[in-house]
Amino acid sequence: MHGPELSPSAPPVRIVLVDDHPLVRDGLAARLATEPDLKICGQAADADAALALIRATRPDLAIVDLALRSGTGLGLVQALNAEGTGPRILIVSVYEQELFAERLLRAGAHGYLNKQELHGSLLEAVRAVLAGDLYRGRPPEAGAVGTRRRAPLGMERLSDRELQIFELIGRGGGTREIAAQLALSVHTVESHREHIRGKLGLRSGAELLRAAVIWSIDSGA
């Protein structure tokens, strides 16, 4: 799927890359540089830096990893959507679209692409999102074996806030630290932890921590 053809005098589409792995950003930049009408206007490694960069540069498109050094792709989508003046947003992730695509599209993203499809589908996804379409990636072929990540059983039942707290637990955040970071009370974070534990079928706080750390490592957070 391709967007409208640009005239030779039309300015290039300006893109911001948001990923906490420099090699991933470099790879994305190199692939997009093959297209004369696309231009990288900035890069960021975490949600706060990305938000500041996007406010300063006003790009047409942001390509955002779901798991970031601080903050999350979901939180960045929500922040940009709340401002109402953000760019089109394409989320990339190591996890299957069944878990996150619809959640992120509801939050205000415009596309979701599994990282295993970056080589073959990046430009297709970029063109679709720029053309105003919603891109959900390609469903895995029946019987296909690959390195796509499978989330813990029950993850799809977590609310956006619960998912955010689960990710922060996996990065080593304690209850008080998470409460301060999210401007919540300690009691509220403790309640969310219990809800997460119940939805994931975990028997103790230690099992919750272990599952969250494994999730964080698998997602590259």
KEKE-3310 file (N, C-alpha, C; in steps of 0.2 Angstrom, whole numbers, plus 5000, padded with zeros to 4 digits):
npx = (5004:5003:5006:5000:5008:5022:5026:5041:5045:5039:5040:5050:5043:5043:5051:5052:5061:5059:5066:5075:5086:5101:5106:5095:5088:5097:5096:5083:5084:5093:5086:5074:5081:5083:5072:5068:5058:5057:5062:5073:5071:5074:5079:5075:5077:5069:5052:5050:5060:5057:5044:5047:5055:5046:5037:5046:5050:5039:5035:5029:5027:5029:5039:5038:5045:5037:5042:5052:5066:5063:5047:5033:5029:5015:5011:5017:5009:4997:4999:5003:4991:4982:4986:4983:4989:4999:5010:5007:5007:5017:5018:5031:5035:5041:5031:5016:5003:4990:4989:4992:4989:4975:4973:4982:4979:4966:4971:4976:4986:4992:4996:5003:5017:5025:5042:5049:5045:5050:5060:5054:5041:5042:5042:5029:5021:5024:5020:5006:5001:5004:4996:4984:4978:4974:4986:4989:4998:5004:4995:5002:5008:5000:5006:5019:5036:5044:5053:5044:5037:5028:5016:5014:5001:4985:4989:4982:4971:4974:4972:4976:4983:4987:4995:5005:5010:5015:5025:5034:5037:5044:5056:5062:5056:5050:5035:5033:5041:5035:5023:5026:5031:5020:5011:5002:4994:5002:4993:4985:4993:4997:4985:4983:4993:4989:4978:4984:4991:4981:4975:4984:4986:4995:5004:5010:5019:5032:5032:5025:5035:5045:5039:5036:5049:5055:5046:5050:5064:5062:5055:5064:5065)
npy = (4994:5011:5028:5044:5050:5061:5077:5083:5095:5095:5095:5084:5070:5070:5062:5055:5044:5033:5023:5013:5007:5010:5003:4998:5010:5015:5006:5007:5020:5019:5011:5018:5029:5025:5030:5044:5053:5053:5058:5058:5067:5067:5058:5048:5040:5038:5040:5053:5061:5059:5065:5078:5081:5078:5089:5099:5098:5094:5082:5073:5059:5047:5034:5022:5012:4999:4996:5006:5015:5023:5026:5021:5015:5015:5025:5036:5037:5040:5052:5061:5060:5066:5079:5082:5087:5079:5069:5056:5039:5025:5010:4999:4982:4968:4959:4949:4955:4953:4955:4968:4977:4982:4988:4999:5006:5010:5019:5029:5027:5024:5013:4996:4986:4971:4968:4958:4959:4970:4971:4967:4973:4986:4998:4997:4998:5011:5019:5016:5021:5034:5037:5038:5027:5013:5002:4985:4975:4959:4944:4930:4916:4900:4888:4893:4895:4906:4920:4928:4935:4928:4933:4933:4922:4928:4942:4950:4953:4964:4980:4996:5004:4994:4987:4996:4997:4984:4983:4993:4987:4976:4982:4985:4993:4999:4999:5012:5020:5018:5023:5037:5040:5039:5047:5042:5036:5026:5016:5014:5009:4997:4991:4989:4981:4969:4966:4964:4952:4943:4942:4937:4925:4923:4918:4924:4939:4938:4929:4938:4948:4940:4936:4949:4953:4944:4947:4960:4958:4950:4959:4968:4979)
npz = (5000:4996:4999:4992:4977:4978:4972:4964:4970:4983:5000:5010:5019:5037:5050:5066:5076:5089:5100:5112:5109:5101:5089:5083:5080:5071:5061:5057:5052:5042:5033:5030:5024:5011:5004:4994:4998:5012:5028:5041:5056:5069:5084:5098:5115:5125:5133:5138:5132:5119:5119:5121:5110:5099:5101:5098:5085:5077:5069:5054:5056:5069:5073:5085:5098:5108:5121:5131:5137:5148:5154:5142:5126:5124:5134:5129:5117:5122:5128:5117:5110:5119:5118:5105:5094:5089:5079:5065:5071:5072:5079:5085:5090:5099:5102:5098:5087:5092:5105:5108:5097:5095:5107:5107:5095:5099:5109:5101:5092:5075:5068:5070:5071:5070:5076:5070:5057:5051:5041:5029:5029:5034:5026:5019:5030:5035:5023:5023:5035:5034:5023:5029:5034:5045:5051:5054:5054:5048:5050:5058:5049:5047:5057:5056:5062:5073:5080:5087:5102:5115:5126:5144:5150:5151:5150:5141:5148:5156:5161:5154:5163:5172:5164:5162:5175:5178:5169:5174:5187:5182:5178:5190:5198:5214:5225:5230:5223:5210:5212:5214:5202:5193:5199:5208:5223:5235:5240:5229:5219:5226:5226:5212:5209:5216:5208:5196:5199:5202:5189:5181:5187:5197:5212:5222:5228:5225:5214:5205:5203:5197:5185:5179:5178:5168:5158:5155:5151:5140:5132:5129:5136)
capx = (5000:5007:5003:5000:5015:5024:5029:5048:5046:5036:5045:5050:5040:5048:5050:5055:5062:5059:5068:5080:5092:5104:5107:5088:5086:5101:5094:5077:5086:5096:5080:5070:5085:5082:5066:5069:5053:5057:5068:5073:5072:5076:5079:5075:5078:5064:5046:5051:5064:5053:5039:5050:5058:5041:5035:5050:5051:5033:5036:5023:5027:5034:5040:5039:5045:5032:5046:5057:5071:5059:5040:5031:5026:5008:5010:5018:5004:4991:5001:5002:4984:4979:4988:4979:4993:5004:5011:5004:5011:5018:5021:5034:5036:5043:5025:5011:4998:4984:4989:4993:4987:4969:4974:4986:4975:4961:4974:4978:4991:4989:4999:5007:5021:5030:5049:5051:5042:5053:5064:5050:5035:5042:5039:5022:5017:5025:5016:4999:5000:5005:4990:4978:4975:4976:4990:4989:5003:5001:4994:5007:5006:4998:5012:5025:5040:5049:5055:5039:5036:5022:5016:5011:4994:4981:4991:4977:4966:4977:4971:4982:4987:4990:5001:5011:5013:5018:5032:5038:5039:5049:5062:5065:5052:5046:5028:5033:5044:5030:5018:5029:5032:5014:5007:4997:4995:5004:4988:4982:4998:4996:4979:4984:4998:4985:4974:4988:4993:4975:4973:4990:4986:5002:5002:5013:5023:5038:5030:5023:5041:5048:5035:5037:5056:5055:5043:5055:5069:5060:5053:5070:5064)
capy = (5000:5017:5035:5048:5052:5068:5081:5084:5101:5094:5094:5076:5068:5071:5056:5054:5037:5032:5016:5014:5003:5014:4999:4998:5016:5016:5001:5010:5026:5017:5008:5024:5034:5023:5033:5051:5058:5052:5061:5057:5074:5067:5052:5048:5034:5037:5043:5060:5064:5059:5070:5085:5081:5079:5095:5104:5097:5093:5078:5070:5052:5045:5027:5021:5005:4999:4996:5011:5015:5025:5027:5016:5018:5017:5031:5041:5038:5043:5059:5064:5060:5071:5086:5083:5090:5075:5066:5049:5035:5018:5007:4993:4978:4961:4955:4948:4961:4951:4957:4976:4982:4985:4993:5005:5009:5014:5024:5034:5025:5023:5007:4992:4982:4967:4969:4952:4961:4976:4971:4966:4977:4993:5004:4996:5001:5018:5022:5015:5025:5041:5038:5039:5020:5010:4996:4981:4970:4953:4939:4925:4910:4894:4883:4896:4895:4911:4922:4932:4934:4926:4937:4928:4920:4933:4948:4953:4956:4969:4987:5000:5006:4988:4985:5001:4996:4978:4985:4996:4982:4972:4986:4985:4999:4997:5002:5019:5023:5018:5028:5044:5041:5039:5052:5039:5034:5019:5011:5013:5005:4991:4988:4987:4975:4963:4965:4961:4946:4939:4941:4933:4918:4922:4916:4929:4945:4935:4927:4943:4951:4936:4937:4955:4954:4940:4951:4966:4956:4948:4964:4972:4985)
capz = (5000:4995:4999:4986:4975:4980:4967:4965:4974:4989:5006:5012:5026:5042:5054:5072:5078:5096:5102:5117:5106:5095:5083:5080:5077:5065:5056:5054:5048:5035:5028:5027:5020:5004:5001:4994:5001:5019:5031:5049:5059:5076:5087:5106:5118:5130:5132:5140:5127:5113:5119:5120:5103:5094:5102:5095:5078:5074:5063:5051:5058:5074:5074:5092:5101:5114:5127:5131:5143:5154:5150:5137:5120:5126:5138:5124:5112:5126:5129:5111:5109:5124:5116:5099:5088:5087:5072:5065:5075:5070:5085:5083:5096:5098:5103:5093:5087:5095:5112:5109:5092:5096:5113:5105:5091:5103:5113:5097:5087:5068:5066:5074:5067:5074:5074:5065:5050:5050:5035:5024:5029:5037:5021:5018:5036:5035:5018:5025:5041:5031:5019:5033:5035:5051:5049:5060:5052:5044:5054:5057:5045:5051:5058:5056:5068:5073:5087:5090:5109:5118:5132:5149:5150:5155:5149:5137:5152:5160:5159:5152:5169:5175:5160:5164:5182:5177:5165:5179:5191:5178:5178:5196:5202:5220:5225:5232:5217:5204:5214:5213:5195:5190:5202:5211:5230:5237:5241:5223:5216:5229:5223:5205:5210:5217:5202:5191:5201:5201:5182:5178:5190:5201:5219:5227:5225:5222:5207:5201:5201:5192:5178:5177:5175:5162:5152:5154:5147:5133:5127:5128:5140)
cpx = (5004:5003:5003:5007:5016:5027:5037:5049:5043:5041:5045:5046:5045:5046:5055:5056:5063:5060:5074:5086:5095:5104:5100:5086:5091:5099:5087:5079:5089:5091:5076:5074:5085:5077:5067:5064:5052:5063:5068:5075:5074:5076:5079:5075:5072:5058:5047:5054:5060:5047:5041:5052:5052:5038:5039:5050:5045:5033:5029:5022:5032:5033:5042:5039:5040:5036:5051:5061:5067:5052:5039:5029:5018:5007:5012:5013:4998:4993:5000:4995:4980:4980:4984:4982:4999:5004:5007:5009:5011:5021:5025:5036:5038:5037:5020:5006:4992:4983:4989:4990:4981:4969:4977:4982:4969:4964:4976:4983:4988:4991:5003:5010:5026:5037:5052:5049:5046:5056:5059:5044:5036:5039:5032:5018:5018:5020:5008:4997:5000:4999:4984:4975:4978:4980:4991:4994:5000:5001:4999:5004:5005:5004:5019:5029:5044:5050:5050:5038:5029:5021:5013:5004:4990:4983:4986:4971:4968:4974:4977:4986:4990:4996:5007:5014:5017:5025:5037:5041:5045:5056:5065:5061:5049:5039:5029:5036:5039:5025:5020:5029:5026:5009:5001:4998:4998:4999:4985:4987:4998:4990:4980:4989:4994:4980:4978:4990:4987:4974:4978:4990:4992:5000:5005:5017:5029:5037:5028:5030:5045:5045:5036:5045:5057:5052:5047:5061:5067:5058:5058:5069:5070)
cpy = (5006:5023:5038:5050:5060:5071:5082:5090:5100:5092:5087:5076:5067:5066:5056:5047:5037:5025:5017:5010:5007:5010:4999:5004:5017:5012:5004:5016:5024:5014:5014:5029:5032:5027:5041:5055:5057:5055:5060:5064:5073:5060:5052:5041:5032:5041:5051:5064:5064:5064:5077:5086:5082:5086:5100:5104:5096:5089:5076:5063:5051:5037:5025:5014:5005:4999:5001:5011:5018:5027:5021:5019:5019:5023:5037:5043:5042:5051:5063:5065:5065:5078:5087:5086:5086:5072:5059:5045:5028:5015:5000:4989:4971:4956:4955:4954:4959:4954:4965:4980:4985:4990:4999:5009:5013:5020:5030:5033:5024:5016:5003:4986:4977:4968:4964:4954:4967:4976:4971:4971:4984:4999:5003:4999:5008:5021:5021:5020:5033:5042:5039:5032:5018:5003:4992:4975:4964:4948:4933:4919:4904:4890:4886:4896:4901:4914:4927:4930:4932:4929:4931:4927:4925:4940:4953:4956:4962:4976:4991:5002:5000:4986:4990:4999:4989:4979:4988:4992:4978:4976:4988:4991:4996:5001:5010:5023:5023:5023:5035:5045:5042:5044:5048:5038:5027:5014:5009:5008:4998:4987:4985:4981:4968:4961:4961:4953:4941:4937:4937:4926:4917:4922:4921:4935:4943:4933:4932:4947:4947:4936:4943:4956:4950:4944:4957:4964:4954:4953:4969:4979:4987)
cpz = (5000:4996:4993:4984:4976:4974:4969:4970:4981:4994:5008:5019:5031:5048:5060:5074:5086:5098:5107:5115:5100:5089:5080:5077:5071:5059:5053:5050:5042:5030:5026:5023:5012:5000:5000:4997:5008:5022:5038:5052:5066:5079:5095:5108:5123:5129:5133:5134:5121:5113:5118:5113:5098:5095:5098:5088:5074:5068:5060:5054:5064:5074:5081:5094:5107:5120:5127:5137:5149:5150:5146:5131:5120:5129:5133:5119:5116:5127:5123:5109:5113:5121:5109:5093:5086:5080:5071:5068:5073:5076:5082:5090:5094:5099:5098:5093:5090:5102:5112:5103:5093:5102:5111:5100:5094:5107:5108:5092:5080:5065:5071:5070:5071:5071:5069:5058:5048:5043:5029:5023:5032:5032:5020:5024:5036:5030:5020:5030:5038:5026:5022:5035:5042:5049:5055:5059:5049:5050:5053:5053:5049:5051:5057:5062:5068:5079:5090:5097:5110:5125:5138:5148:5154:5154:5145:5142:5157:5157:5157:5158:5172:5171:5161:5170:5181:5174:5170:5184:5188:5178:5185:5201:5208:5220:5226:5226:5211:5206:5213:5206:5191:5193:5205:5219:5230:5237:5234:5219:5219:5226:5216:5205:5211:5211:5197:5192:5200:5193:5179:5182:5194:5208:5224:5224:5222:5215:5202:5199:5196:5185:5175:5174:5169:5156:5150:5149:5140:5129:5126:5131:5144)
residu = (MET:HIS:GLY:PRO:GLU:LEU:SER:PRO:SER:ALA:PRO:PRO:VAL:ARG:ILE:VAL:LEU:VAL:ASP:ASP:HIS:PRO:LEU:VAL:ARG:ASP:GLY:LEU:ALA:ALA:ARG:LEU:ALA:THR:GLU:PRO:ASP:LEU:LYS:ILE:CYS:GLY:GLN:ALA:ALA:ASP:ALA:ASP:ALA:ALA:LEU:ALA:LEU:ILE:ARG:ALA:THR:ARG:PRO:ASP:LEU:ALA:ILE:VAL:ASP:LEU:ALA:LEU:ARG:SER:GLY:THR:GLY:LEU:GLY:LEU:VAL:GLN:ALA:LEU:ASN:ALA:GLU:GLY:THR:GLY:PRO:ARG:ILE:LEU:ILE:VAL:SER:VAL:TYR:GLU:GLN:GLU:LEU:PHE:ALA:GLU:ARG:LEU:LEU:ARG:ALA:GLY:ALA:HIS:GLY:TYR:LEU:ASN:LYS:GLN:GLU:LEU:HIS:GLY:SER:LEU:LEU:GLU:ALA:VAL:ARG:ALA:VAL:LEU:ALA:GLY:ASP:LEU:TYR:ARG:GLY:ARG:PRO:PRO:GLU:ALA:GLY:ALA:VAL:GLY:THR:ARG:ARG:ARG:ALA:PRO:LEU:GLY:MET:GLU:ARG:LEU:SER:ASP:ARG:GLU:LEU:GLN:ILE:PHE:GLU:LEU:ILE:GLY:ARG:GLY:GLY:GLY:THR:ARG:GLU:ILE:ALA:ALA:GLN:LEU:ALA:LEU:SER:VAL:HIS:THR:VAL:GLU:SER:HIS:ARG:GLU:HIS:ILE:ARG:GLY:LYS:LEU:GLY:LEU:ARG:SER:GLY:ALA:GLU:LEU:LEU:ARG:ALA:ALA:VAL:ILE:TRP:SER:ILE:ASP:SER:GLY:ALA)
# end
